[in-house]
Amino acid sequence: MTVNTVNTSKGRLSLAQRRTLAETLTDAVLVPEVGRFAPAARIGFQVHFVEREPDMVAIGGRLSADAGQEPDAMLIDVAVMDGDWRREVRAEVIERVLTALAEACGLTEPSPAWWVNFRVIEEGSWGSRGGVLSILSLLDSGVFTEEKAEAIRAAIGA
């Protein structure tokens, strides 16, 4: 299970851009998480779009509404289940998220005012389906490569 939350200024992303990002942000995390492109795994991924009014965001100590021209600020929160999230895997996800955002926005590179938070939810701390959900129960689903499944088991001590 992975949840990407995209926080933007109201009206920053069009419906077409949100449709694109729903898919590309899912895949930006899915591929590094399971070790390959696995469309069947998409069901465990969510993308939430949260828009904020200019008077609900401050940058540099000033409300965006008071700054004149609004900065192109975005905050993307990536929350993932505990697993194989070594530094290089997290870096890959962050880079893929920023690239997906730039492409969806028609930019050649991400804005320096876009930030990505990568959070790993500790094993036993994610609930779904009426109880606690474990990544271990998902390893036999067939979407993870064998190498990735072994890395996950090693990472969480199973």
N, C-alpha and C positions, 0 to 999 in steps of 0.2 A: 504494500500500500504506500502510495506516495501522494502528497498534496502539494501542488504549486499554487501559491497565492500571489497574484500580481496586483500590486497597489499602484494606482496611477491617479493623476488629476482627472477630474470629471471631463469626459469627452476626448481624452487623449487617444484612445484606441477605437477605431471604427468596428462595426460588426464584422466586416470582412477580416480585419486584422485579428480580432478575437477568435474567429473561426480557424484561422491559420495557426494561431498560437495554441489553441486547444490541442491540436495535433502535434505541432513541433515541440512544444514544451513537454508534452508527455514523452515523446521519443527522446528528448534531450536527457532525460533521466533514465528511461526504460533501458536503453541500449547499454549504458555502463552498469546498470544494476543487475540485469539478467545475463549480460555477456554477449548479447546479439539482438538483432531486430526480431521481436516476437509479438506480432499483432494480437495474439490471444491474451497477452499479459496486459494490454491497455485497459482492460476492465478494472484493474486495481489502481488506476491513476486518476486523479482529479485535478482540474485546474479551476481556480476561483479568481474572478476578476472583481476587484474592489475599487470603486471610484471615490475620490475625495474632493470636496469643494476646496477652492484655493485658500479659504480661511481655516482649513483643517490640517494644513501642512506648513511647517516652518523649515526654512533652510538658512543656516548661518545666523540664527536668532531672529529672523524676520518671517512673518507670515507671507506665504506666496502671494496672497491677495494684496499685500502692501508693497511688494517688490517691483511693481510695474509689470514688466514682462515675466510671465511665469517660467521658471526653469523646467527643463524636461526631466523631471525627477521621477524615478520609478524604484520601487522596492519589491523584489521578488523573494518570497520566502519558500524554500524548498524543504519540506519535512518528509523524511524517509524512515522506514523501519530499520532497526539495527541490522548490520550485515557487513559486507566487504567494502568499507568506505575508507580505504587508505587515502592518504593525502593526494596522491596522483589521480585517484578515481574521483574524489571530490572536486579537484581542479578541473578535470575533464567535464564534469557535470556543469560547473559554473561557467566555463567557457562555452559549452554547447547552449546553455540557457541564454547567455548574452548574445551569441551569434543568432539564435532563433529570433530574439527580440529585434535585433538590428535588421535582419532580413524582412521580418513582418512589417517593420516600420519604413522600409525602403531606404535604409541608411547603409553606408559602406562599413561603418564601425559603430559599436555601442557608445552611447553618451557617457561621459564621466560622471554624470549625475544618476546613473542607474546602478543600483546596489543589489547584490544577491546574498542572502543569508542561507546557509546550508546547515540544517539541523538534523541530527540523528536521534530518533526516539528510541530510548533504551529498550532492550528486549523485556517484554512483560508490561510495557507501558502504552500499548496501543490497543484500543478496544473496538470491536466490530462484531456483528452477528450475535449480539447478546452476551459477549464475553471478551476475554483477552485473546488477541490475535498474535501468533508467533510466525516469524518468517520461516522457521523450521517446518511448519506445516505446509508451506508453499513450495518447498524445495522439490517435492515429488510431483509437482504439477506438469513438468515437462517443458516449461518455458525457460528455465535456467540452463545454461551450459553446464556440463559436469565440472569444468574447471571453476566456474563461478560458484556452484553449489558447494564445492570443497572449500573454497576461499571463505565463504559465508560461515560454514561450520567451524572453520578454524578461527575466524574473527570473533565469534560469539561463544567459543569454547564448548561446542556441542560434539 
